Amino acid sequence: MNIRPRINRWTPARRDLNFGHSIISSLVQPHFVVAGSGVDQEISSMPGINRQSVDVLLSTIAKDMAMGITAHMLFPVVDSHDKDSSASKASSQDMPLQQAV
């Protein structure tokens, strides 16, 4: 037996704490969301990670889910002309991140 059995694995939250079963289920896939349509730009410093528009992002997340990656973290890519010291555009409904969610 490779893992020690525990009796406190009755709920999904507690089962997620079991570190012996699957590495894929514990991964968090980062996604960078940009404005536009059909955008899929590779990030040279992060192989396999792209800046994607919402339409491309949804199909990418569907592929990740099919592979068993269920956790995704979305990062907005904000144009420099939209940035200010109070991050006033961060919660605007017309930003790509809010559209993706």
Sequence and secondary structure as in RCSB ss.txt:
>XXXX:A:sequence
MNIRPRINRWTPARRDLNFGHSIISSLVQPHFVVAGSGVDQEISSMPGINRQSVDVLLSTIAKDMAMGITAHMLF
PVVDSHDKDSSASKASSQDMPLQQAV
>XXXX:A:secstr
  S   S   SHHHHTT TTS SGGG EEEEEE SSSS EEE TTSTT EEE HHHHHHHHHHHHHHT  EEEEE
E   GGG  TT TTTT TTSHHHHH 
